[in-house]
Protein backbone atom coordinates (compact mmCIF):
# COMPACT_ATOMS: atom_id res chain seq x y z
CA UNK A 1 0.00 0.00 0.00
CA UNK A 2 2.82 2.37 0.85
CA UNK A 3 4.52 1.64 -2.46
CA UNK A 4 1.26 2.25 -4.33
CA UNK A 5 0.76 5.53 -2.53
CA UNK A 6 4.33 6.55 -3.20
CA UNK A 7 4.06 5.75 -6.87
CA UNK A 8 0.75 7.54 -7.21
CA UNK A 9 1.94 10.50 -5.27
CA UNK A 10 5.03 11.10 -7.47
CA UNK A 11 3.66 12.04 -10.91
CA UNK A 12 6.85 13.77 -11.95
CA UNK A 13 8.77 10.52 -11.90
CA UNK A 14 6.27 8.83 -14.21
CA UNK A 15 6.05 11.69 -16.71
CA UNK A 16 9.83 12.02 -16.93
CA UNK A 17 10.19 8.61 -18.62
CA UNK A 18 10.54 8.76 -22.44
CA UNK A 19 7.38 7.95 -24.39
CA UNK A 20 9.03 5.21 -26.55
CA UNK A 21 11.47 3.95 -23.96
CA UNK A 22 10.14 0.41 -24.19
CA UNK A 23 10.89 0.12 -27.91
CA UNK A 24 14.60 -0.30 -27.26
CA UNK A 25 13.93 -3.68 -25.71
CA UNK A 26 12.26 -5.02 -28.86
CA UNK A 27 14.54 -7.12 -31.04
CA UNK A 28 13.93 -8.35 -34.58
CA UNK A 29 14.22 -12.04 -35.10
CA UNK A 30 17.04 -13.19 -37.33
CA UNK A 31 14.64 -15.42 -39.24
CA UNK A 32 12.76 -12.46 -40.74
CA UNK A 33 14.43 -11.26 -43.99
CA UNK A 34 14.73 -7.50 -44.07
CA UNK A 35 17.07 -7.11 -47.02
CA UNK A 36 16.05 -6.73 -50.65
CA UNK A 37 15.91 -4.31 -53.57
CA UNK A 38 13.12 -2.27 -55.10
CA UNK A 39 12.84 -3.42 -58.69
CA UNK A 40 10.23 -3.36 -61.45
CA UNK A 41 8.51 -6.71 -61.97
CA UNK A 42 9.78 -8.73 -64.90
CA UNK A 43 6.48 -8.64 -66.76
CA UNK A 44 6.25 -4.86 -66.48
CA UNK A 45 9.84 -4.57 -67.68
CA UNK A 46 9.12 -6.75 -70.71
CA UNK A 47 5.94 -4.84 -71.50
CA UNK A 48 7.77 -1.53 -71.27
CA UNK A 49 10.59 -2.70 -73.53
CA UNK A 50 8.10 -3.98 -76.09
CA UNK A 51 6.18 -0.68 -76.26
CA UNK A 52 9.28 1.51 -76.29
CA UNK A 53 10.66 2.56 -79.69
CA UNK A 54 13.62 4.61 -78.48
CA UNK A 55 16.07 1.80 -79.18
CA UNK A 56 14.36 0.81 -82.44
CA UNK A 57 16.18 1.39 -85.70
CA UNK A 58 14.79 3.78 -88.30
CA UNK A 59 14.26 0.94 -90.76
CA UNK A 60 12.19 -1.06 -88.29
CA UNK A 61 10.12 2.00 -87.42
CA UNK A 62 9.37 2.73 -91.09
CA UNK A 63 8.49 -0.89 -91.81
CA UNK A 64 6.23 -1.06 -88.75
CA UNK A 65 4.39 2.10 -89.80
CA UNK A 66 4.02 0.86 -93.39
CA UNK A 67 2.56 -2.43 -92.18
CA UNK A 68 0.09 -0.52 -90.01
CA UNK A 69 -0.95 1.64 -92.98
CA UNK A 70 -1.32 -1.47 -95.16
CA UNK A 71 -3.57 -3.14 -92.60
CA UNK A 72 -5.82 -0.07 -92.52
CA UNK A 73 -5.98 -0.11 -96.33
CA UNK A 74 -7.23 -3.69 -96.15
CA UNK A 75 -9.91 -2.67 -93.65
CA UNK A 76 -11.13 -0.04 -96.13
CA UNK A 77 -11.08 -2.44 -99.09
CA UNK A 78 -13.09 -4.97 -97.06
CA UNK A 79 -15.28 -2.65 -94.98
CA UNK A 80 -16.80 -4.09 -91.86
CA UNK A 81 -17.62 -2.78 -88.43
CA UNK A 82 -14.27 -2.51 -86.70
CA UNK A 83 -12.51 -0.19 -84.28
CA UNK A 84 -9.07 -0.60 -85.83
CA UNK A 85 -9.07 2.77 -87.60
CA UNK A 86 -10.47 4.45 -84.51
CA UNK A 87 -8.21 2.80 -81.95
CA UNK A 88 -4.90 2.97 -83.87
CA UNK A 89 -5.47 6.17 -85.83
CA UNK A 90 -2.77 7.88 -87.84
CA UNK A 91 -2.60 10.46 -90.61
CA UNK A 92 0.14 8.87 -92.73
CA UNK A 93 -2.32 6.95 -94.90
CA UNK A 94 -4.61 9.94 -95.54
CA UNK A 95 -1.58 12.09 -96.38
CA UNK A 96 -0.28 9.53 -98.88
CA UNK A 97 -3.70 9.15 -100.52
CA UNK A 98 -4.28 12.89 -100.68
CA UNK A 99 -0.91 13.58 -102.27
CA UNK A 100 -1.35 10.71 -104.76
CA UNK A 101 -4.83 11.87 -105.75
CA UNK A 102 -3.68 15.47 -106.15
CA UNK A 103 -0.75 14.42 -108.33
CA UNK A 104 -2.94 12.27 -110.59
CA UNK A 105 -5.44 15.12 -111.02
CA UNK A 106 -2.73 17.35 -112.46
CA UNK A 107 -2.96 17.97 -116.15
CA UNK A 108 -0.10 17.61 -118.58
CA UNK A 109 0.10 21.28 -119.48
CA UNK A 110 3.17 23.17 -118.35
CA UNK A 111 1.19 26.35 -117.75
CA UNK A 112 -1.24 25.22 -115.10
CA UNK A 113 -3.20 28.50 -115.13
CA UNK A 114 -4.51 27.94 -118.65
CA UNK A 115 -5.66 24.33 -118.52
CA UNK A 116 -8.56 24.94 -116.11
CA UNK A 117 -7.82 21.84 -114.08
CA UNK A 118 -7.51 21.66 -110.31
CA UNK A 119 -4.10 22.52 -108.96
CA UNK A 120 -2.27 20.46 -106.37
CA UNK A 121 -2.98 22.96 -103.59
CA UNK A 122 -6.67 23.15 -104.56
CA UNK A 123 -7.14 19.40 -104.29
CA UNK A 124 -5.19 19.30 -101.05
CA UNK A 125 -7.29 22.07 -99.49
CA UNK A 126 -10.60 20.60 -100.69
CA UNK A 127 -9.81 17.19 -99.20
CA UNK A 128 -8.56 18.39 -95.83
CA UNK A 129 -11.01 21.26 -95.45
CA UNK A 130 -13.89 18.90 -96.24
CA UNK A 131 -12.62 16.31 -93.75
CA UNK A 132 -12.25 18.95 -91.01
CA UNK A 133 -15.76 20.29 -91.71
CA UNK A 134 -17.31 16.82 -91.47
CA UNK A 135 -15.40 16.16 -88.25
CA UNK A 136 -16.65 19.39 -86.66
CA UNK A 137 -20.20 18.57 -87.77
CA UNK A 138 -19.89 15.14 -86.18
CA UNK A 139 -18.70 16.65 -82.91
CA UNK A 140 -21.51 19.22 -82.88
CA UNK A 141 -24.06 16.45 -83.39
CA UNK A 142 -22.82 14.76 -80.23
CA UNK A 143 -20.57 12.09 -81.72
CA UNK A 144 -18.29 10.21 -79.35
CA UNK A 145 -15.31 10.22 -81.70
CA UNK A 146 -12.20 12.34 -81.43
CA UNK A 147 -11.11 14.91 -84.00
CA UNK A 148 -8.13 12.97 -85.35
CA UNK A 149 -10.00 9.66 -85.37
CA UNK A 150 -12.58 11.14 -87.72
CA UNK A 151 -9.86 12.63 -89.95
CA UNK A 152 -8.17 9.23 -90.06
CA UNK A 153 -11.33 7.40 -91.17
CA UNK A 154 -12.34 9.99 -93.77
CA UNK A 155 -8.81 10.12 -95.16
CA UNK A 156 -8.35 6.36 -95.41
CA UNK A 157 -11.74 5.96 -97.11
CA UNK A 158 -10.46 8.04 -100.05
CA UNK A 159 -8.60 4.88 -101.12
CA UNK A 160 -11.42 3.58 -103.42
CA UNK A 161 -11.61 6.97 -105.15
CA UNK A 162 -7.84 7.00 -105.58
CA UNK A 163 -8.12 3.60 -107.27
CA UNK A 164 -10.93 5.03 -109.44
CA UNK A 165 -8.65 7.91 -110.45
CA UNK A 166 -5.91 5.45 -111.44
CA UNK A 167 -8.34 3.40 -113.55
CA UNK A 168 -9.69 6.55 -115.20
CA UNK A 169 -6.18 7.66 -116.11
CA UNK A 170 -5.58 4.31 -117.77
CA UNK A 171 -8.92 4.41 -119.60
CA UNK A 172 -8.22 7.91 -120.87
CA UNK A 173 -5.18 6.56 -122.70
CA UNK A 174 -7.63 5.09 -125.23
CA UNK A 175 -9.58 7.15 -127.75
CA UNK A 176 -12.23 9.35 -126.10
CA UNK A 177 -15.84 8.55 -126.82
CA UNK A 178 -19.17 7.50 -125.28
CA UNK A 179 -17.85 4.07 -124.30
CA UNK A 180 -14.85 5.65 -122.62
CA UNK A 181 -17.07 7.96 -120.60
CA UNK A 182 -19.48 5.17 -119.61
CA UNK A 183 -16.62 3.03 -118.33
CA UNK A 184 -15.26 5.90 -116.25
CA UNK A 185 -18.75 6.74 -114.96
CA UNK A 186 -19.30 3.14 -113.86
CA UNK A 187 -15.94 2.95 -112.09
CA UNK A 188 -16.42 6.28 -110.31
CA UNK A 189 -19.94 5.40 -109.13
CA UNK A 190 -18.84 2.03 -107.76
CA UNK A 191 -15.89 3.51 -105.91
CA UNK A 192 -18.00 6.42 -104.67
CA UNK A 193 -20.48 4.00 -103.09
CA UNK A 194 -17.56 1.96 -101.72
CA UNK A 195 -16.10 5.01 -99.98
CA UNK A 196 -19.43 5.90 -98.38
CA UNK A 197 -20.07 2.33 -97.21
CA UNK A 198 -16.56 2.04 -95.77
CA UNK A 199 -16.72 5.37 -93.93
CA UNK A 200 -20.19 4.78 -92.49
CA UNK A 201 -19.14 1.31 -91.32
CA UNK A 202 -16.51 2.93 -89.08
CA UNK A 203 -18.41 6.09 -88.10
CA UNK A 204 -22.00 4.87 -87.74
CA UNK A 205 -21.70 3.69 -84.14
CA UNK A 206 -20.08 6.94 -83.03
CA UNK A 207 -23.19 9.02 -83.74
CA UNK A 208 -26.47 9.28 -81.81
CA UNK A 209 -29.16 7.01 -83.33
CA UNK A 210 -31.50 9.90 -84.14
CA UNK A 211 -28.79 11.98 -85.86
CA UNK A 212 -27.02 9.45 -88.10
CA UNK A 213 -28.62 10.88 -91.25
CA UNK A 214 -27.33 14.37 -90.42
CA UNK A 215 -23.85 12.93 -89.95
CA UNK A 216 -23.85 10.84 -93.14
CA UNK A 217 -25.13 13.60 -95.44
CA UNK A 218 -21.91 15.71 -95.31
CA UNK A 219 -19.90 12.54 -95.90
CA UNK A 220 -21.98 11.95 -99.04
CA UNK A 221 -21.26 15.48 -100.28
CA UNK A 222 -17.57 15.20 -99.45
CA UNK A 223 -16.99 12.06 -101.52
CA UNK A 224 -19.35 13.31 -104.24
CA UNK A 225 -17.18 16.40 -104.83
CA UNK A 226 -14.05 14.26 -105.08
CA UNK A 227 -15.84 11.83 -107.41
CA UNK A 228 -16.98 14.69 -109.63
CA UNK A 229 -13.40 15.99 -109.88
CA UNK A 230 -12.26 12.52 -110.94
CA UNK A 231 -15.05 12.03 -113.49
CA UNK A 232 -14.63 15.41 -115.14
CA UNK A 233 -10.86 15.10 -115.37
CA UNK A 234 -9.52 15.10 -118.92
CA UNK A 235 -5.81 15.14 -119.80
CA UNK A 236 -4.47 18.14 -121.69
Residue, then its C-alpha position, 0 to 999 in steps of 0.5 A: x500500500x505504501x509503495x502504491x501511494x508513493x508511486x501515485x503521489x510522485x507524478x513527476x517521476x512517471x512523466x519524466x520517462x521517455x514515451x518510446x522507452x520500451x521500444x529499445x527492448x524489442x529485437x527483430x528475429x534473425x529469421x525475418x528477412x529485411x534485405x532486398x531491392x526495389x525493382x520493377x517486376x519482370x512482366x512490367x519490364x518486358x511490356x515496357x521494352x516492347x512498347x518503347x521505340x527509343x532503341x528501335x532502328x529507323x528501318x524497323x520504325x518505317x516498316x512497322x508504320x508501313x505495315x500498319x498503314x497497309x492493314x488499314x488499307x485492307x480494312x477499307x477495301x473490305x469494310x466491316x464494323x471494326x474499331x481498328x481505324x479508330x483505336x490505332x489512328x494515324x494520318x500517314x495513310x490519308x496524307x499519302x492518298x491525298x498527295x497521290x490523288x492530287x498528283x494524278x489530277x494534275x494535267x499535262x500542261x506546263x502552264x497550269x493556269x490555262x488548262x482549267x484543271x484543279x491545282x495540287x494545292x486546290x485538291x489538297x485544301x478541298x480534301x482536308x477542309x472537307x474532312x475537317x468540316x465533317x469532323x466538326x459537324x460530327x462533334x456538334x451532333x454529339x458524336x463520341x469520336x475524337x477529332x483525329x480519329x474522324x480525320x483518319x477514317x475519312x482520309x483512309x476511305x479516299x482509297x477507293x476513289x484513288x483507285x478510281x482515279x488510277x483506272x480513269x487515267x488508264x482508260x483515258x489513254x484510249x480514244x475518247x468517246x461515249x464508251x470511254x465515258x461510260x466506263x469511267x462513270x461506272x468505275x467512279x460510281x462504284x468507288x463512290x459508293x464503296x467510300x461511303x459504305x466504308x466510312x459509315x461502317x466505321x463512323x455509324x456507331x459513333x453518332x447518336x441514333x436519331x442523328x445518323x442521317x445528319x452525320x452521313x449527309x456531309x460525308x456523301x457530299x464530301x466524296x461526291x465532290x471528289x468523285x466529280x473531280x475525278x469524273x470530269x478530269x480530262x488530260x491536256 
